[in-house]
Amino acid sequence: MHVFLLVFLLLLPSCSSSLYVVTDGSHKRLPEQNTRVAVWGLRPVVTDTVVAWLRASKFSVMEPSELQQAFDKEHIRVSRSFADEQHAIRVAKQLGVALVIFTQSAIGETVVSDMSTSTAATPFPGATPITFSSASVAIRGVDVASGERVFSATAKYPQQLAAAGPDTLSILACQAMETAWGFNPPGEQALAPDDVCSIDR
């Protein structure tokens, strides 16, 4: 009986017919094409996705490594994506950047048991823990000249994932940008099982 329950729960996430993300976001105004943009964040897969999205949309984007080199030159250390925002804006302004997009991402793990009456802290005797992941991405666009936030968006998986990896964050970053720009309305966005971040505008 225990084996049957374990197999059932292991298959449950993959049997879901509707994979979707939940997004939220809006913009006060959007930059014009060819605006010089810098993207800052701690996870390259997220910043690289945002950079690719912007370039496909005809924006001039500074390489994230250039911004990091400018930080290093001035001995600026940013411990979190949204921390020391003013430092990033000041450096970006010196580099001729008009807009800075700050990114933040998270992947979490939740351990559950194969027995519905058990908990992660005190699993049912003989139960085998199963680890699921959650993931989210948040973005903010800040106008360098005024310091005003001109758009923001979040994207997350509301359901538990059997595993979350680079593709997971890339898809979320893409969905956040689509929502911030108004291409997708906030709310649930259905995804195909093999969905990837692709821009064709």
C-alpha positions in Angstrom: 0.0 0.0 0.0 2.8 2.4 0.9 4.5 1.7 -2.4 1.3 2.5 -4.3 0.8 5.8 -2.6 4.4 6.8 -3.2 4.2 6.0 -6.9 0.9 7.9 -7.1 2.3 11.0 -5.5 5.5 10.9 -7.6 3.4 10.9 -10.8 1.0 13.5 -9.6 3.0 16.6 -10.7 3.8 15.2 -14.2 0.2 14.2 -14.8 -1.1 17.7 -14.4 -2.6 18.7 -17.8 -2.4 22.5 -17.1 1.0 24.0 -16.4 0.6 27.7 -15.9 2.2 30.7 -14.2 0.6 33.6 -12.4 1.8 37.1 -13.3 1.2 40.5 -12.0 2.5 43.9 -13.2 1.9 47.1 -15.0 3.7 50.1 -16.5 3.4 53.9 -16.2 5.3 54.3 -19.5 7.5 52.2 -21.6 10.9 53.2 -23.1 11.2 54.0 -26.8 13.0 51.5 -29.0 16.8 52.1 -29.2 16.7 53.3 -25.6 20.0 52.2 -23.9 19.1 49.8 -21.1 21.1 48.0 -18.4 19.9 44.8 -16.6 21.0 44.0 -13.1 20.5 40.8 -11.1 22.3 38.0 -9.3 21.2 35.1 -11.6 22.7 35.2 -15.1 19.9 33.0 -16.5 17.4 35.7 -15.6 19.4 38.7 -16.7 20.4 36.9 -19.9 16.7 36.2 -20.7 15.7 39.8 -20.1 18.6 41.0 -22.2 17.6 38.7 -25.0 13.9 39.8 -24.8 15.0 43.5 -25.0 17.3 43.0 -27.9 14.6 41.1 -29.8 12.4 44.1 -29.2 15.0 46.4 -30.7 16.5 47.9 -27.5 20.2 48.8 -27.1 21.2 46.7 -24.0 24.5 46.9 -22.1 26.1 43.6 -21.3 25.5 42.7 -17.6 29.2 42.1 -17.3 29.9 45.7 -18.3 27.7 47.0 -15.4 29.4 44.5 -13.0 32.9 45.7 -14.2 31.8 49.3 -13.5 30.7 48.3 -10.0 34.0 46.5 -9.4 35.9 49.5 -10.5 34.1 51.6 -7.8 34.3 48.9 -5.2 30.5 48.6 -5.1 29.2 45.3 -3.8 25.5 44.5 -4.2 24.4 41.6 -2.1 20.8 41.4 -3.3 19.2 42.3 -6.7 17.2 45.2 -5.4 19.8 46.4 -2.9 21.9 49.6 -3.4 19.6 50.6 -6.2 20.9 54.2 -6.2 24.5 53.0 -6.8 23.4 51.1 -9.8 21.5 54.1 -11.1 24.4 56.4 -10.6 26.8 54.1 -12.4 24.4 53.5 -15.2 23.9 57.3 -15.7 27.7 57.7 -16.0 27.6 55.0 -18.7 24.9 56.7 -20.7 22.1 54.3 -19.7 18.6 55.6 -19.7 16.8 52.7 -18.0 17.9 50.1 -15.5 15.9 46.9 -15.0 16.5 45.2 -11.7 15.7 41.5 -11.5 15.1 39.3 -8.5 14.5 35.6 -8.5 14.0 32.7 -6.1 13.9 29.0 -6.1 12.6 27.2 -3.0 12.2 23.6 -1.9 9.4 22.1 0.1 9.8 18.6 1.5 6.5 16.7 1.8 5.8 13.1 2.6 4.1 10.3 0.7 1.5 10.1 3.5 -1.2 12.8 3.6 -1.4 12.6 7.4 2.3 13.3 7.9 4.4 16.5 8.0 7.9 17.5 6.8 8.9 17.8 10.5 7.4 14.5 11.7 6.9 12.2 8.7 4.7 9.2 9.1 6.9 6.2 10.2 8.3 4.6 7.1 7.2 7.4 4.8 9.6 8.6 2.1 10.0 12.4 1.8 9.6 13.9 -1.6 11.1 17.3 -2.6 9.2 19.8 -4.8 10.4 23.2 -5.9 8.8 26.6 -6.3 10.1 29.5 -8.4 9.4 33.2 -8.9 10.9 36.2 -10.8 10.3 39.9 -10.2 11.5 42.8 -12.4 11.5 46.6 -12.0 12.3 49.2 -14.5 13.7 52.5 -13.2 14.2 55.6 -15.3 17.8 56.8 -14.7 17.1 60.5 -15.1 14.2 60.8 -12.7 14.7 57.7 -10.5 11.1 56.9 -11.1 9.9 53.3 -11.3 8.2 53.1 -14.7 7.2 49.4 -14.7 7.3 46.3 -12.6 6.1 42.7 -12.8 6.2 39.4 -11.1 5.8 35.8 -12.4 5.6 32.7 -10.4 4.5 29.1 -10.5 1.5 28.6 -8.1 1.8 24.8 -8.3 4.6 22.7 -6.9 7.2 21.6 -9.4 8.9 18.3 -9.5 12.1 20.2 -10.3 13.0 23.8 -11.0 16.0 24.7 -13.1 17.4 27.3 -15.5 14.5 26.9 -18.0 12.1 27.5 -15.2 13.5 30.9 -14.4 13.9 31.8 -18.0 10.2 31.2 -18.7 9.2 33.2 -15.7 11.5 36.1 -16.7 10.0 36.1 -20.1 6.5 36.1 -18.7 7.2 38.9 -16.4 8.5 41.1 -19.3 5.5 40.2 -21.4 3.2 41.3 -18.5 5.1 44.5 -17.7 4.9 45.5 -21.4 1.2 44.7 -21.5 1.5 41.9 -24.1 -0.1 39.5 -21.6 -2.7 40.6 -19.0 -1.9 39.9 -15.3 -3.3 36.6 -14.0 -2.9 33.0 -15.0 -0.9 32.3 -18.2 -1.2 28.7 -19.6 2.0 27.1 -20.8 2.7 24.2 -23.0 4.8 21.4 -21.4 7.7 22.3 -23.7 7.2 26.1 -23.6 10.4 28.2 -23.8 11.1 31.9 -23.8 11.0 32.9 -27.4 10.4 36.4 -28.8 9.2 37.0 -32.3 8.1 40.6 -32.6 
